[in-house]
Amino acid sequence: MPAGHHTPGRSGRHQRARRVLLAPVVLAALLMQAGSAGAAAYTPGEADPDPPTGPTGPGLRLAARPEEPLAGNGIVWALAPWQWRGSLTLDARAIQLEDGRRTRLGLALGDVEFASHVWQPWFIQLRAGVGVVLGRDSNSGGDSPPSRNGSHAFTGRVQVSVFPASRFPFDLRADVGDSRASGETLVTDYRTLRVSMSQSWRPAIGNDLYALNVDHSQVRGGDGVSDSLTLLRVSGVRQWGRHTLDLGLSWSTNTRTDTDDSSRQTSFTARHAWNPGSAMTADTLASWNEVELALGRQGSRVMLNSDVRQVSSFASWQPRPGDWGWSDSGALIVTGTARVIESGSRSDGTGGGDGGAVRARGVNLSLGAAKELGRTLRLSGAYSYGRLEAGSDRGTDLMAVTGALAWTPQNLSFGEWRYAPSGSLNLGINDAPDGQRRRIVGAQGSHALSRSWLPTEGHSLAFNLSQSFGTLRETPGRLTSTAVAHSTGLFWQSTSGGSSQSFASLSFSDSRTRSQGTGSFQFVNLQLSHRTQLSRHDSWSANLTAQGSRSSAELLDAFDGLMRVQSDGWQRYYGGSINYENQRMFGVPRLRFTAALSVNSQQFERRALGDIDAPLERVTESAETRLDYSIGRLETRLSARVARVDGRTVAALLARAQRRF
């Protein structure tokens, strides 16, 4: 029996679930009764403006009967007539796994949703819904004996919105769902519980904004495995005069019962910006980030904790015409930075592993100035002081003085080609962690060549080629380091009468360095995008991203003194999709055909990283065709899909008929 199917033997748990899920229905019935008893009359018309929300536009005007006294500040605590809608769905599904296991599933799904509001639509909006899932499945193939099972489950949802179109909207939602009703997964059936609350506020005048969001999600499979994720986000922006203060707090925790893994992430940021409208500006940022992981079960559990705390401030001064330091020959810019950062990591192995804690702290102060010497030359210099402390180390003081002369002439034209050269000379003195004072002399340069073509109407082609190089000479070690990098790119774009758009790009870069050892890095990127409206009713589109990277380094082996090459080989990533849509298949109105093919080598969304909408199943390849037909409120669907889910091949057929009312 697939995970997630519920048998009648679990009656106790289902009775409790029914009592919880039927509560909104009973509440809705009582509210409907109370609303009718209020005998409030609603007549069409333009709603009067309300001070908290302003004009509300077309809507319903509440006309209170003379015998009904107004409560509060003119508020009538009465419900509008309940509006409702529902659906009845019949599903037949056939699923086959690559190991030979087969499942035949028949489902009957019913759902009813109610909506109303208190007094006015802009005041309080209410929504509630309840659904039922009845299933019958048969399993065969594989190592398990054939079986037949029946299952049933309830779904429900409640939403309350207070002042939804105002400056201070409040929203509360609760939802209990079943994956079989939504058809979200191919292999595992599961139940979901999600509760969310949001509240925001902004003043009538100004750009201040404050927001609070709380979101809790729990996913539970039929085998009892659950995944719980809770998120908390608080943010605020306050502006006064020339000052802006931006605060943000984020906290998330995730736990899984099958592996006992858990994670907790906390981050806090505070940013203050000051812009007096003169030559001076300042920006200060304080942040704290902490990640805590617990991996494995009791007896072999590993605890990992890391945190980073920092405070940094940046200030700049640039005189304007009439200020001291202004010159018509070129702008002068003075900058200063101050930064304090502290990081730490701790590990603890309760299964006999070694534990330890490491902390490091760094302080950096810098002051720099840059002066434009005409349109092509720029002179700059900077002084930096830093201090590093790690573990029990008493700390190391580091100082650096740098100067640079940069040359950036105007681009040159050679027919249709554009050429852009640049170069710089650098001088520096800095203290190394080993206590030596180093002197560095360096030179860098780069040049780029580009051109654009318009071969035919609606088509454009662009090409660029660039090269950059640099060399540094360090004393007293007399070590010379060199680096050279090349990159090229080809871009093509096409439009055809608004019915077809295409874009393609191919870029490649290569960099190589040589010092005590050698190193190299290569990166290639391909982008393809196309959409064509074949006719009034059918179109197709395609998107593809393919990337590859490789890095290698030659390092000195501390044991034998030999140079060794370390390389991770080519790392590849690809993702793309092809879709075809026909809104009138075989010329039949309302008969829609869809074909979709998608591939994705990596899944970046993960619940363990705080993404509450991350998919539970990792689908790397999927091919699906769907045929939809609707007659009035009757909708039918026939689909076939083959997918690669968590490394397993799954084939599925679905037939659905849904009646809305």
Summary of the structure (lengths in Angstrom):
residues: 661
radius of gyration: 32.9
end to end distance: 33.8
largest distance: 99.5
contacts: 1920
relative contact order: 0.07
helix: 6%
strand: 66%
